[in-house]
């Protein structure tokens, strides 16, 4: 029985996340992998927060050169309700691109281990580019949110 492409990609993603966690780097490369996967696999049923955080992470990594640790800190701070008694935060909904990047977690895992960090960066760049129709909307939202922190 032939496996579906998504099952192969899920297996590669699982292997890649295990590898990034085992690396244990101070920059926390793992965060970029999680964000890229979430953006690339965004679906109609995906939570708005999941997509917003993924796009925030890609923007800050690709355009601002933030480490995964800084992105993770921004995620944690944004997830906290603002002000006493604040209710559940409303997350923006972003239109998904017609096509996602052709590069996948499998391409990253098939890279030699010595080149895998750069492959993660290229994967993130390519997926960020797939969302180019709404880059300005994402930038404005992220910059406004970060200014409030």
C-alpha positions in Angstrom: 0.0 0.0 0.0 1.4 3.4 -1.0 1.8 6.0 1.6 0.3 9.4 1.1 2.6 12.4 0.6 1.3 14.0 3.8 2.2 10.9 5.9 5.8 11.1 4.5 6.0 14.8 5.3 4.6 14.2 8.8 7.3 11.6 9.3 10.0 13.9 8.1 8.6 16.7 10.3 8.7 14.4 13.3 12.3 13.4 12.6 13.3 17.0 12.0 11.7 18.2 15.3 13.5 15.4 17.1 16.8 16.5 15.5 16.3 20.2 16.4 15.5 19.3 20.0 18.5 17.0 20.3 20.7 19.8 18.9 19.9 21.8 22.1 21.2 25.1 20.6 20.9 28.4 22.4 19.3 30.0 19.3 16.5 27.4 19.5 16.3 26.4 15.8 13.3 24.2 16.8 11.0 27.2 17.0 11.6 28.0 13.3 10.8 24.5 12.3 7.5 24.5 14.2 6.5 27.9 12.8 7.3 26.9 9.2 5.4 23.6 9.5 2.4 25.4 10.9 2.4 28.0 8.2 2.9 25.4 5.4 0.1 23.2 6.7 -2.4 25.9 7.5 -5.9 24.8 6.7 -9.4 26.3 7.0 -9.8 24.4 10.3 -6.5 25.7 11.7 -6.8 27.9 14.8 -6.3 31.6 14.0 -3.7 31.8 16.8 -1.7 28.9 15.3 -1.5 30.6 11.9 -0.8 34.1 13.4 2.0 32.7 15.6 3.5 30.8 12.6 3.5 33.9 10.4 4.9 36.1 13.2 7.7 33.6 13.6 8.5 33.5 9.9 8.4 37.3 9.6 10.7 37.8 12.6 13.2 35.1 11.5 13.3 35.8 7.8 13.1 39.5 7.8 14.4 40.6 11.2 16.8 37.7 11.8 15.4 36.9 15.3 16.6 33.7 16.9 14.1 31.0 17.7 14.4 31.8 21.4 13.4 35.4 20.8 10.5 34.3 18.7 9.4 31.9 21.4 9.5 34.6 24.0 7.4 36.9 21.8 4.9 34.0 21.4 4.7 33.5 25.2 4.2 37.2 25.8 1.6 37.6 23.1 -0.3 34.6 24.4 -0.8 36.3 27.8 -4.0 38.2 28.3 -3.4 42.0 28.4 -4.6 43.6 31.6 -6.4 42.4 34.6 -9.6 40.4 33.9 -8.8 40.3 30.2 -10.7 37.6 28.4 -9.6 35.4 25.5 -7.6 37.3 22.9 -8.9 37.6 19.4 -6.3 36.6 16.8 -6.3 38.0 13.3 -7.4 35.7 10.5 -5.0 35.6 7.5 -5.9 34.5 4.0 -4.0 31.3 3.1 -1.9 31.4 0.0 -3.1 29.6 -3.1 0.2 27.6 -3.1 2.7 26.9 -0.3 6.4 26.5 -0.8 7.5 23.4 -2.7 10.3 22.8 -0.2 9.2 20.7 2.8 10.4 19.2 6.0 11.5 16.1 3.9 13.8 18.3 1.8 15.4 19.6 5.0 15.8 16.1 6.4 17.4 14.9 3.2 20.0 17.6 3.5 23.3 16.5 5.0 23.3 17.2 8.7 26.1 19.7 8.3 23.8 21.8 6.0 20.5 21.2 7.8 20.5 24.6 9.6 20.8 26.4 6.4 18.1 24.1 4.9 15.8 25.1 7.7 16.4 28.8 6.9 15.8 28.2 3.2 12.6 26.3 4.0 11.4 29.2 6.2 12.3 31.8 3.5 10.5 29.8 0.8 7.3 29.4 2.9 7.4 33.1 4.0 7.6 34.0 0.3 4.5 31.9 -0.3 2.5 34.3 1.9 3.8 37.4 0.0 0.4 38.6 -0.9 -0.3 39.5 2.7 3.3 40.4 3.9 2.3 44.0 4.7 -0.7 42.9 6.7 1.4 40.5 8.7 4.2 43.1 9.3 1.7 45.7 10.5 0.0 43.3 12.9 3.3 42.0 14.3 4.9 45.4 14.6 1.8 46.7 16.4 1.6 43.7 18.8 5.3 43.9 19.6 5.0 47.7 20.3 2.4 46.9 23.0 4.6 44.5 24.9 
